[in-house]
Amino acid sequence: MRIPARIGAAALAAAVACTGPGAAAAEAGRAADGRCPTLSEDLEWYGGNRAELQRVIDELGVCGEDGGGGGRGGDRPVAAFDWDDTVTKNDVTDATLVWALQHDEILRPADWSGVSPWLTPAADRALTEACGTEVPVDEPLPTSTEAGCADEILSIRGEARTMSGERAFEGRWNHRRTVPEYAWVPQLFAGRTPEEVREIARKARRRALAAPVGAVQRVGTHTVPGYVRYYPQQRDLIRTLRRAGFDVHIVSAGFEPIAEVWAAGVGVPPSRTIAIRSVLDGGRITTRNEGCGGTEGGRGEVIPYIEGKRCWVNQEIFGVDGPDAWERQDAGRRIALGSGDSDTDVSFVSDATHARLVVNRNQDEIMCRAYDDADGAWLVNPMFIDPLPQRTDPYPCSTTGYTRPNGGTAPVLRDDGTAIPDQQDTAH
C-alpha cells in the first residue's frame, strides 16, 4: 500500500518556504501579478460548467477562505479523474496494446487458460489455434505478421468474444468490482517488467499524439482508432487545480504502467496515479494483481472498477484500511472534485463533495445520476472532441440503469432510496 498522499497545509507551507520566493509563489498558485489560478477563457465548456468549476477552485483553493485547506482540518482538497475518454480522447490502454501487437511485444503464455480464471474453453482453443504453439513459452508472439493471433486478442479485449462470436469469459465475478476483459490486459503483459511496458506505452503515445485527429489503423483485420488527444479543457482544469493547491490524482481501470506514462503529460506523477497494479515476481509482471479493502490480490477479481475505484481512492488517498474502504466515507475523507465518463466511474465521482464532472458518453447509470442532479453538484459536458450525437431514447433509470453485483440490472436509486425517473439526454 502506498503512503496516503494528502499533505497538510502546514507541511506544504514548510516545503514552499525551503524553495525560495519564486518557487513559493508558484506553489501557492498565484501568478506574479497576484491573481488567483483561473481556468482559461479561450477553451470552450458547455453551458455554465467553466464558471461552476471556477467557483469550486476559488472556494477551496489557495485564494479561498481556507487557503487550500478545503475545510478538511488543514489537508489539501483532493481531485480525482478517470483517465480514458475523461482526460483523453480515445483509450490509451488500447493504443498501447495495439502497438504491442504490431511490434511483437506480447509473450506466449504456457497455457492461455492460465492467463484469466474466466477464460472459456472456446477462447482457449481460438487463441491456441490462432497463435500456435511453435513459439517457445515466454518468447514474443509474431502478432505483427499473424493476423489471426492479433485478431483473437483484440476481439477478446474489446468484445469479450472470440472472432467466431463465442463468449470469451464465463463464471462468477462481482460486476461492480471487475470485468474480465479489463483485467486481461495486464495479464497479457505477464513476463514483461513494468519499465518495459512503460517504454511500449511511450512509443505508442508518441505515435498516437502525432497522428491526425480521426486517424485509424489496421491490426489484423480490425480497424481501430489511430490517434489519442489530451482534452485541452481537462488538461487546463488539472493544471489550474494543482496551482490552486489541490492534490490531483488519476484513478483508472487501465494498466498502471501505461497510465503513469500518460498522466505525466498533465503533471500528475506516478505517486498520484492509481490503476490495475500487477503483482511482480522477480521484478516481472504476473497474472495476479494487488487487492483492496481487505481483499487479497487475485487474478482480476478486484480492480479499480466501479466500487473498486471508490475502494482504491479511499485506501490509497485517504488511508482507509480494511473493508471500510468499500464504503462511502464522511465528507472529510472524500474527494472534493471527481470527473469520469462512464459507469465504471460512477461510485468515486458520486463521492465528490463539491463538483462531479461527467464527460457524456451515454452511459446509463452515471448519466442517470448526473441528469437527476439531486444535490446540484453534477456537471455534464459533451465530449470535447468529436462528441456523440444526442441520445434519442431516455436513459432507463427507473428500470435497468443500475448493474447489480451479479450482473443483473435494477433501477438507479437516490441516497434516500427513491428511484430516479428516466432522464432525457440534454447536454449536447
C-alpha positions as CSV (number, residue, x, y, z in Angstrom):
1,M,0.0,0.0,0.0
2,R,1.3,3.5,-0.8
3,I,1.5,6.1,1.9
4,P,-1.7,8.3,1.8
5,A,-0.9,11.2,-0.4
6,R,-2.8,14.0,1.3
7,I,-0.5,16.8,2.5
8,G,-1.4,19.1,5.3
9,A,-1.3,22.9,4.7
10,A,1.5,23.4,7.3
11,A,3.7,20.8,5.6
12,L,3.0,22.4,2.3
13,A,3.9,25.8,3.6
14,A,7.1,24.5,5.1
15,A,8.1,22.9,1.8
16,V,7.4,26.1,0.0
17,A,9.5,28.1,2.4
18,C,12.5,26.0,1.7
19,T,12.5,26.5,-2.0
20,G,12.8,30.3,-2.3
21,P,10.3,33.1,-3.1
22,G,9.9,32.3,-6.8
23,A,9.0,28.6,-6.2
24,A,6.9,29.7,-3.2
25,A,4.7,31.9,-5.5
26,A,4.3,29.0,-8.0
27,E,3.5,26.5,-5.3
28,A,1.0,28.9,-3.7
29,G,-0.7,29.1,-7.1
30,R,-0.7,32.8,-7.6
31,A,0.7,34.4,-10.7
32,A,3.4,37.1,-10.4
33,D,0.7,39.8,-10.6
34,G,-1.1,38.3,-7.6
35,R,-4.1,36.8,-9.5
36,C,-5.6,33.6,-8.4
37,P,-5.5,30.4,-10.5
38,T,-8.1,30.7,-13.3
39,L,-9.3,28.4,-16.0
40,S,-8.5,29.5,-19.5
41,E,-11.2,31.6,-21.1
42,D,-10.0,30.5,-24.5
43,L,-11.3,27.0,-24.1
44,E,-14.9,26.2,-24.7
45,W,-17.0,24.5,-22.0
46,Y,-20.7,23.5,-22.1
47,G,-23.2,25.8,-20.5
48,G,-22.1,27.2,-17.1
49,N,-19.6,24.4,-16.4
50,R,-16.5,26.6,-16.5
51,A,-18.0,29.1,-14.1
52,E,-19.1,26.4,-11.7
53,L,-15.7,24.7,-11.7
54,Q,-14.0,28.1,-11.2
55,R,-16.3,28.7,-8.2
56,V,-15.1,25.4,-6.6
57,I,-11.5,26.3,-7.3
58,D,-12.0,29.8,-5.8
59,E,-13.8,28.4,-2.7
60,L,-11.4,25.5,-1.9
61,G,-8.1,26.6,-3.4
62,V,-5.3,28.9,-2.2
63,C,-7.5,32.0,-2.7
64,G,-10.4,30.7,-0.7
65,E,-11.0,31.3,3.0
66,D,-9.2,28.0,3.9
67,G,-6.2,28.9,1.8
68,G,-6.2,25.5,0.1
69,G,-7.2,23.7,3.2
70,G,-10.6,22.8,1.8
71,G,-12.2,22.8,5.2
72,R,-10.6,19.5,6.0
73,G,-8.6,20.4,9.1
74,G,-5.7,21.7,7.1
75,D,-5.5,18.9,4.4
76,R,-5.3,19.9,0.8
77,P,-8.6,19.4,-1.2
78,V,-8.4,16.4,-3.4
79,A,-9.5,16.0,-7.0
80,A,-9.6,12.6,-8.8
81,F,-10.0,12.0,-12.5
82,D,-10.7,8.9,-14.5
83,W,-8.3,8.7,-17.5
84,D,-9.5,7.1,-20.8
85,D,-12.1,9.3,-22.5
86,T,-12.2,11.6,-19.5
87,V,-8.8,13.3,-19.8
88,T,-8.0,11.9,-23.2
89,K,-10.0,11.3,-26.4
90,N,-9.6,7.5,-27.0
91,D,-8.3,4.7,-24.8
92,V,-4.5,4.8,-24.0
93,T,-4.5,1.2,-22.8
94,D,-5.9,0.1,-26.2
95,A,-3.4,2.3,-28.0
96,T,-0.6,0.6,-26.1
97,L,-2.0,-2.9,-26.7
98,V,-2.2,-2.1,-30.4
99,W,1.4,-1.0,-30.5
100,A,2.4,-4.2,-28.6
101,L,0.6,-6.4,-31.1
102,Q,2.1,-4.5,-34.1
103,H,5.6,-5.0,-32.7
104,D,5.5,-8.5,-31.3
105,E,5.6,-7.4,-27.6
106,I,3.2,-10.0,-26.2
107,L,5.0,-13.1,-24.8
108,R,3.5,-16.5,-25.3
109,P,1.9,-17.9,-22.1
110,A,2.4,-21.6,-21.2
111,D,-1.3,-22.0,-21.3
112,W,-3.9,-19.5,-22.4
113,S,-6.4,-20.8,-19.9
114,G,-4.0,-19.9,-17.1
115,V,-4.0,-16.2,-18.0
116,S,-7.5,-15.4,-16.8
117,P,-9.6,-17.5,-14.4
118,W,-12.7,-16.9,-16.5
119,L,-11.4,-17.6,-20.0
120,T,-13.7,-20.1,-21.7
121,P,-12.6,-23.3,-23.4
122,A,-13.7,-21.7,-26.7
123,A,-11.4,-18.8,-26.2
124,D,-8.6,-21.0,-25.1
125,R,-9.0,-23.0,-28.3
126,A,-9.3,-19.9,-30.5
127,L,-6.1,-18.4,-29.1
128,T,-4.2,-21.6,-29.2
129,E,-5.1,-22.3,-32.8
130,A,-4.6,-18.7,-34.0
131,C,-1.3,-18.0,-32.1
132,G,0.1,-21.5,-32.4
133,T,2.4,-23.5,-30.2
134,E,5.7,-23.2,-32.2
135,V,6.9,-20.2,-30.3
136,P,8.6,-21.1,-27.1
137,V,6.9,-20.1,-23.8
138,D,7.8,-16.6,-22.7
139,E,9.1,-15.7,-26.2
140,P,7.3,-13.0,-28.3
141,L,4.3,-14.0,-30.4
142,P,4.5,-12.9,-34.1
143,T,1.4,-10.8,-33.8
144,S,2.7,-8.3,-36.4
145,T,2.5,-10.9,-39.1
146,E,0.0,-13.4,-37.7
147,A,-3.3,-11.5,-38.2
148,G,-5.4,-14.3,-36.7
149,C,-3.5,-14.2,-33.4
150,A,-3.8,-10.4,-33.2
151,D,-7.4,-10.6,-34.1
152,E,-8.3,-13.0,-31.3
153,I,-6.5,-11.0,-28.7
154,L,-8.2,-7.7,-29.8
155,S,-11.6,-9.4,-30.1
156,I,-11.4,-10.8,-26.6
157,R,-10.2,-7.5,-25.2
158,G,-12.8,-5.4,-27.0
159,E,-15.9,-7.6,-27.3
160,A,-15.3,-10.3,-24.7
161,R,-15.9,-12.7,-27.6
162,T,-13.8,-14.8,-30.0
163,M,-13.6,-13.9,-33.6
164,S,-16.3,-16.6,-34.3
165,G,-18.6,-14.9,-31.8
166,E,-18.3,-17.3,-28.9
167,R,-18.1,-16.0,-25.3
168,A,-14.6,-15.5,-24.2
169,F,-15.3,-15.3,-20.4
170,E,-17.7,-17.2,-18.2
171,G,-18.1,-17.9,-14.5
172,R,-18.9,-15.7,-11.5
173,W,-17.5,-12.4,-10.6
174,N,-18.7,-9.2,-8.9
175,H,-19.8,-7.0,-11.7
176,R,-19.2,-3.9,-9.6
177,R,-15.6,-4.8,-8.8
178,T,-14.2,-6.1,-12.0
179,V,-14.7,-7.0,-15.7
180,P,-12.6,-9.8,-17.1
181,E,-11.6,-8.1,-20.4
182,Y,-10.2,-5.1,-18.4
183,A,-8.2,-7.3,-16.1
184,W,-7.0,-9.3,-19.1
185,V,-4.8,-6.5,-20.5
186,P,-2.2,-6.5,-17.6
187,Q,-2.3,-10.3,-17.7
188,L,-1.3,-10.2,-21.4
189,F,1.9,-8.4,-20.4
190,A,2.9,-11.2,-18.0
191,G,6.7,-11.8,-18.2
192,R,7.5,-8.2,-19.0
193,T,8.8,-5.7,-16.5
194,P,6.8,-2.6,-15.6
195,E,9.6,-0.5,-17.3
196,E,9.3,-2.5,-20.5
197,V,5.6,-1.8,-20.5
198,R,6.2,1.9,-19.8
199,E,8.6,2.0,-22.8
200,I,6.0,0.4,-25.0
201,A,3.5,3.0,-23.8
202,R,5.9,5.8,-24.5
203,K,6.3,4.7,-28.1
204,A,2.5,4.2,-28.5
205,R,2.0,7.7,-27.0
206,R,4.3,9.4,-29.4
207,R,2.6,7.8,-32.4
208,A,-0.9,8.4,-31.1
209,L,-0.3,12.1,-30.4
210,A,1.4,12.6,-33.8
211,A,-1.4,11.1,-35.8
212,P,-4.1,13.4,-37.0
213,V,-7.5,13.6,-35.3
214,G,-9.7,11.0,-36.8
215,A,-6.9,8.7,-37.9
216,V,-7.4,4.9,-37.8
217,Q,-5.1,1.9,-38.2
218,R,-5.3,-1.7,-39.0
219,V,-4.4,-4.6,-36.6
220,G,-5.1,-8.0,-38.0
221,T,-8.4,-7.4,-39.7
222,H,-9.5,-4.9,-37.1
223,T,-9.8,-1.1,-37.8
224,V,-9.1,0.8,-34.6
225,P,-8.6,4.4,-33.6
226,G,-5.1,5.6,-34.6
227,Y,-4.9,8.8,-32.5
228,V,-5.2,10.0,-28.9
229,R,-5.5,13.6,-27.7
230,Y,-5.4,15.1,-24.3
231,Y,-8.6,17.1,-23.9
232,P,-7.3,20.8,-23.6
233,Q,-10.1,21.7,-21.2
234,Q,-9.3,18.8,-18.8
235,R,-5.6,19.5,-19.1
236,D,-6.2,23.1,-18.2
237,L,-8.5,22.1,-15.3
238,I,-5.9,19.8,-13.8
239,R,-3.2,22.4,-14.2
240,T,-5.4,25.0,-12.6
241,L,-6.4,22.7,-9.7
242,R,-2.8,21.9,-9.0
243,R,-1.8,25.6,-9.0
244,A,-4.7,26.3,-6.6
245,G,-3.3,23.7,-4.1
246,F,-5.5,20.7,-4.9
247,D,-4.0,17.3,-4.6
248,V,-4.8,15.8,-8.0
249,H,-5.0,12.1,-8.7
250,I,-5.7,9.8,-11.6
251,V,-7.8,6.6,-10.9
252,S,-8.2,4.3,-13.9
253,A,-9.3,0.8,-14.7
254,G,-6.4,0.6,-17.1
255,F,-2.9,-0.8,-16.5
256,E,-0.9,1.3,-14.1
257,P,2.5,1.5,-16.0
258,I,0.6,2.8,-19.0
259,A,-1.5,5.3,-17.0
260,E,1.7,6.6,-15.4
261,V,3.2,7.4,-18.8
262,W,0.2,9.3,-19.9
263,A,-0.6,11.0,-16.6
264,A,2.9,12.7,-16.7
265,G,1.6,14.7,-19.6
266,V,-0.8,16.6,-17.3
267,G,1.7,16.9,-14.5
268,V,0.4,14.0,-12.4
269,P,3.3,11.8,-11.1
270,P,3.2,8.0,-10.6
271,S,2.7,8.6,-6.8
272,R,-0.7,10.1,-7.7
273,T,-1.7,7.6,-10.4
274,I,-3.9,4.6,-9.5
275,A,-4.7,1.8,-11.9
276,I,-4.5,-2.0,-12.0
277,R,-1.3,-3.0,-10.2
278,S,0.2,-6.3,-11.1
279,V,1.9,-8.5,-8.5
280,L,5.6,-8.9,-9.5
281,D,7.7,-12.0,-9.3
282,G,11.4,-11.3,-9.6
283,G,10.6,-7.8,-11.0
284,R,8.4,-9.3,-13.7
285,I,4.6,-8.9,-14.2
286,T,2.4,-11.9,-13.3
287,T,-1.2,-12.6,-14.0
288,R,-2.1,-11.6,-10.4
289,N,-2.9,-8.1,-9.2
290,E,-2.9,-6.3,-5.9
291,G,-6.1,-6.2,-3.8
292,C,-8.0,-3.5,-2.0
293,G,-10.2,-3.1,1.1
294,G,-9.0,-6.2,2.9
295,T,-9.5,-8.3,-0.2
296,E,-6.3,-10.1,-1.1
297,G,-4.9,-9.7,-4.6
298,G,-6.1,-12.2,-7.1
299,R,-6.3,-12.8,-10.8
300,G,-8.5,-9.9,-11.6
301,E,-11.3,-10.4,-9.0
302,V,-10.8,-6.8,-7.7
303,I,-9.6,-3.9,-9.9
304,P,-10.3,-0.2,-9.9
305,Y,-13.7,-0.6,-11.5
306,I,-17.0,0.9,-10.2
307,E,-16.9,0.1,-6.5
308,G,-13.2,-0.8,-6.9
309,K,-12.4,2.8,-7.8
310,R,-14.1,4.0,-4.6
311,C,-12.1,1.4,-2.7
312,W,-8.7,2.4,-4.2
313,V,-9.4,6.1,-3.7
314,N,-10.3,5.6,0.0
315,Q,-7.4,3.2,0.6
316,E,-4.6,4.9,-1.3
317,I,-5.5,8.6,-0.9
318,F,-7.3,8.8,2.4
319,G,-5.6,5.8,4.2
320,V,-8.9,3.9,4.9
321,D,-7.9,0.4,5.9
322,G,-9.8,-2.9,5.5
323,P,-13.4,-3.4,4.4
324,D,-14.3,0.2,5.3
325,A,-12.6,1.2,2.1
326,W,-15.5,-0.1,0.1
327,E,-17.9,2.3,1.8
328,R,-18.6,6.0,1.2
329,Q,-16.7,7.9,3.8
330,D,-17.7,11.0,5.8
331,A,-17.3,14.3,3.9
332,G,-13.9,15.0,5.5
333,R,-12.4,11.8,3.9
334,R,-13.8,12.3,0.4
335,I,-12.6,13.9,-2.8
336,A,-13.8,17.5,-3.4
337,L,-14.0,17.1,-7.2
338,G,-14.3,14.0,-9.3
339,S,-14.5,13.5,-13.1
340,G,-15.4,10.5,-15.2
341,D,-17.1,9.4,-18.4
342,S,-18.7,6.0,-17.8
343,D,-20.4,3.7,-15.4
344,T,-17.0,2.4,-14.2
345,D,-16.5,5.9,-12.6
346,V,-20.0,6.3,-11.0
347,S,-19.1,5.5,-7.4
348,F,-16.0,7.6,-6.9
349,V,-17.4,10.5,-8.9
350,S,-20.6,10.3,-6.8
351,D,-18.5,10.6,-3.7
352,A,-17.2,14.1,-4.6
353,T,-18.4,16.7,-2.2
354,H,-18.3,19.8,-4.4
355,A,-18.3,19.1,-8.1
356,R,-18.9,16.0,-10.2
357,L,-17.9,16.5,-13.8
358,V,-19.2,13.9,-16.3
359,V,-18.0,13.7,-19.9
360,N,-21.1,12.5,-21.7
361,R,-20.6,9.1,-23.4
362,N,-24.2,8.0,-23.0
363,Q,-23.5,5.5,-20.2
364,D,-26.7,4.7,-18.3
365,E,-26.0,4.8,-14.5
366,I,-23.6,7.8,-14.4
367,M,-25.9,9.8,-16.8
368,C,-29.0,9.0,-14.7
369,R,-27.3,10.3,-11.6
370,A,-25.8,13.3,-13.4
371,Y,-29.0,14.4,-15.1
372,D,-31.1,13.8,-11.9
373,D,-28.6,16.1,-10.1
374,A,-30.2,15.5,-6.8
375,D,-27.9,18.0,-4.9
376,G,-26.8,20.4,-7.7
377,A,-23.2,19.2,-7.8
378,W,-23.3,17.3,-11.1
379,L,-22.0,18.9,-14.3
380,V,-22.4,17.3,-17.7
381,N,-20.2,18.2,-20.6
382,P,-20.3,16.7,-24.2
383,M,-17.1,15.0,-25.3
384,F,-14.6,17.8,-26.1
385,I,-13.5,16.2,-29.3
386,D,-16.0,14.6,-31.7
387,P,-18.9,14.4,-29.2
388,L,-21.5,11.8,-29.5
389,P,-24.9,12.7,-31.0
390,Q,-27.8,13.3,-28.7
391,R,-29.3,10.1,-27.4
392,T,-32.9,10.0,-28.6
393,D,-34.4,7.4,-26.1
394,P,-34.4,8.2,-22.4
395,Y,-31.9,6.7,-20.0
396,P,-33.6,3.7,-18.4
397,C,-33.0,5.0,-14.8
398,S,-36.3,3.7,-13.4
399,T,-35.9,0.1,-14.6
400,T,-32.4,-1.2,-15.7
401,G,-29.9,1.6,-15.4
402,Y,-28.1,0.0,-12.4
403,T,-25.8,-3.0,-12.7
404,R,-26.1,-5.4,-9.8
405,P,-23.0,-7.3,-8.4
406,N,-24.4,-10.5,-10.0
407,G,-24.6,-8.8,-13.4
408,G,-28.4,-8.3,-13.3
409,T,-30.0,-4.9,-13.6
410,A,-32.2,-2.7,-11.4
411,P,-33.4,0.9,-11.0
412,V,-30.9,3.6,-10.2
413,L,-31.7,4.7,-6.6
414,R,-31.0,8.0,-4.9
415,D,-29.5,8.2,-1.5
416,D,-33.0,8.3,0.0
417,G,-33.9,5.0,-1.7
418,T,-36.3,6.5,-4.3
419,A,-35.8,5.5,-8.0
420,I,-34.5,8.1,-10.4
421,P,-37.0,8.7,-13.2
422,D,-35.9,8.1,-16.7
423,Q,-33.8,11.0,-18.0
424,Q,-33.5,12.7,-21.3
425,D,-30.1,13.4,-22.9
426,T,-29.9,17.2,-23.0
427,A,-26.2,18.1,-22.9
428,H,-25.1,18.0,-26.5
